[in-house]
Amino acid sequence: GSPVTAEERRLRDKKHLDDITAARLPPLHHSPAKLLPIEESIAIQIQQKEAYEAMQAKLAAQKLAERLNIKMVRFEPEGEASMQYREVRDED
């Protein structure tokens, strides 16, 4: 047989995939992997670890508050008094 070019082979393989499955790969929305210097990689990992730990602490505090039935409400004693002062009452 005659040799098949890379383009023809790619088209034939694509047609074969179209025949056997409807599944498609998602579009590539990010750039391909790139090499980083070890220092930059370590800095990124430390930053991600700190963000993860902060999120875990926030979640733990929220769960603890729910378990102890602690409600966080705004406390405005002056705001409440000023609203009572402004309340209009009928004298009749």
ChimeraX attribute file (.defattr): number of C-alpha atoms within 10 A of each C-alpha:
attribute: neighborCount
match mode: 1-to-1
recipient: residues
	/A:1	3
	/A:2	4
	/A:3	6
	/A:4	9
	/A:5	8
	/A:6	9
	/A:7	9
	/A:8	10
	/A:9	12
	/A:10	12
	/A:11	11
	/A:12	12
	/A:13	12
	/A:14	11
	/A:15	11
	/A:16	11
	/A:17	13
	/A:18	12
	/A:19	9
	/A:20	8
	/A:21	8
	/A:22	7
	/A:23	8
	/A:24	8
	/A:25	5
	/A:26	6
	/A:27	6
	/A:28	7
	/A:29	6
	/A:30	6
	/A:31	6
	/A:32	6
	/A:33	6
	/A:34	5
	/A:35	6
	/A:36	9
	/A:37	7
	/A:38	9
	/A:39	9
	/A:40	10
	/A:41	12
	/A:42	12
	/A:43	11
	/A:44	12
	/A:45	12
	/A:46	12
	/A:47	12
	/A:48	12
	/A:49	12
	/A:50	12
	/A:51	12
	/A:52	12
	/A:53	12
	/A:54	12
	/A:55	12
	/A:56	12
	/A:57	12
	/A:58	12
	/A:59	12
	/A:60	12
	/A:61	12
	/A:62	12
	/A:63	12
	/A:64	12
	/A:65	13
	/A:66	11
	/A:67	9
	/A:68	8
	/A:69	9
	/A:70	10
	/A:71	8
	/A:72	7
	/A:73	6
	/A:74	6
	/A:75	8
	/A:76	8
	/A:77	8
	/A:78	9
	/A:79	10
	/A:80	10
	/A:81	11
	/A:82	10
	/A:83	10
	/A:84	10
	/A:85	9
	/A:86	8
	/A:87	8
	/A:88	8
	/A:89	6
	/A:90	4
	/A:91	4
	/A:92	3
